[in-house]
Amino acid sequence: MKARKRQAMGKVTIDGVDLTWELVREAHYSVTDGYKGMQFSVRAVSDTARSFRELLLEFPFPKRKPGFHQDKERILPQRIEAAIHEAIAGGWDPVSRGRVWAHQVEDPAV
């Protein structure tokens, strides 16, 4: 039986802008792309505007421990909020319009 997809979402306010985040993809191995980490979608929320530029946060693949069963990575809202701050510092404007902004999150262990 196939495992159910994990649902994770949340809300955060950064610099007076309400943002919602949602889990898009779990960490996995792809034959064409190799090891891919978790991916989250972040969008600004507004009652008046229809759409804003979406942010895709791509986390690094978790480190493997030889001989141990690899559990699913924990979703920490503080880590997602820190990654959003990192993307804003990198040039993402949450209330602008345009194409999706993909941001590769730095590995905290490095």
C-alpha positions as CSV (number, residue, x, y, z in Angstrom):
1,M,0.0,0.0,0.0
2,K,1.3,3.4,-1.0
3,A,2.1,5.8,1.9
4,R,-0.2,8.9,2.2
5,K,1.3,12.2,1.2
6,R,2.2,14.3,4.2
7,Q,0.3,17.6,4.4
8,A,2.1,20.6,5.9
9,M,1.2,24.3,5.7
10,G,1.4,27.4,7.8
11,K,1.2,31.2,8.0
12,V,3.8,33.8,8.9
13,T,4.0,37.6,8.8
14,I,7.3,39.1,7.6
15,D,7.8,42.8,7.3
16,G,4.1,43.4,7.5
17,V,3.3,41.0,4.6
18,D,1.1,37.9,5.4
19,L,2.6,34.8,3.8
20,T,1.4,31.2,3.5
21,W,3.7,28.2,3.0
22,E,2.9,24.7,1.9
23,L,4.8,21.5,1.4
24,V,5.1,20.7,-2.3
25,R,7.6,17.7,-2.4
26,E,9.2,15.4,0.1
27,A,12.9,14.6,-0.1
28,H,13.6,11.8,-2.6
29,Y,16.0,10.4,-5.2
30,S,15.4,10.9,-8.9
31,V,17.2,9.0,-11.6
32,T,17.5,12.1,-13.8
33,D,18.1,14.8,-11.1
34,G,19.8,12.8,-8.2
35,Y,19.0,13.5,-4.6
36,K,16.4,16.3,-4.1
37,G,15.4,17.8,-0.8
38,M,12.0,19.0,0.5
39,Q,10.4,21.8,-1.5
40,F,7.9,24.4,-0.1
41,S,5.7,27.0,-1.9
42,V,5.4,30.4,-0.3
43,R,2.9,33.0,-1.4
44,A,1.7,36.4,-0.2
45,V,-1.9,36.7,0.9
46,S,-4.1,39.7,0.2
47,D,-7.8,40.4,0.1
48,T,-7.5,42.9,-2.8
49,A,-4.7,41.6,-5.1
50,R,-5.2,38.5,-7.2
51,S,-1.7,37.1,-7.3
52,F,1.9,37.8,-6.3
53,R,5.2,36.2,-7.2
54,E,5.5,32.7,-5.8
55,L,8.6,31.5,-4.0
56,L,9.8,27.9,-4.2
57,L,12.2,27.0,-1.3
58,E,14.3,24.0,-2.2
59,F,16.0,22.5,0.9
60,P,19.1,20.3,0.6
61,F,18.8,16.5,0.8
62,P,19.2,15.4,4.4
63,K,22.5,13.7,5.4
64,R,22.3,9.9,5.5
65,K,23.6,7.8,8.4
66,P,25.0,4.5,7.1
67,G,23.2,1.5,8.7
68,F,20.2,3.5,10.0
69,H,16.7,3.7,8.7
70,Q,16.1,7.2,7.2
71,D,13.0,8.7,8.7
72,K,11.1,11.6,7.0
73,E,12.7,15.0,7.8
74,R,11.0,17.1,10.4
75,I,9.3,20.2,9.2
76,L,10.3,23.2,11.4
77,P,8.4,26.4,10.8
78,Q,11.3,28.4,12.3
79,R,13.6,27.0,9.6
80,I,11.1,27.9,6.8
81,E,10.8,31.4,8.2
82,A,14.6,31.7,8.2
83,A,14.7,30.5,4.6
84,I,12.1,33.1,3.6
85,H,14.2,35.8,5.2
86,E,17.2,34.4,3.3
87,A,15.2,34.6,0.0
88,I,14.1,38.2,0.6
89,A,17.8,39.1,1.3
90,G,18.6,37.4,-2.0
91,G,16.2,39.5,-4.0
92,W,12.7,38.0,-3.8
93,D,10.0,40.6,-3.3
94,P,6.8,38.9,-2.0
95,V,4.4,41.6,-3.3
96,S,5.8,41.8,-6.8
97,R,4.4,40.0,-9.8
98,G,6.2,37.8,-12.3
99,R,7.6,34.3,-12.7
100,V,8.1,31.9,-9.9
101,W,11.3,32.6,-7.8
102,A,13.2,29.4,-7.0
103,H,15.6,29.7,-4.0
104,Q,18.1,27.0,-3.0
105,V,18.4,27.1,0.8
106,E,21.9,26.9,2.2
107,D,22.7,23.8,4.3
108,P,23.0,25.0,8.0
109,A,25.7,22.3,8.7
110,V,28.2,23.8,6.2
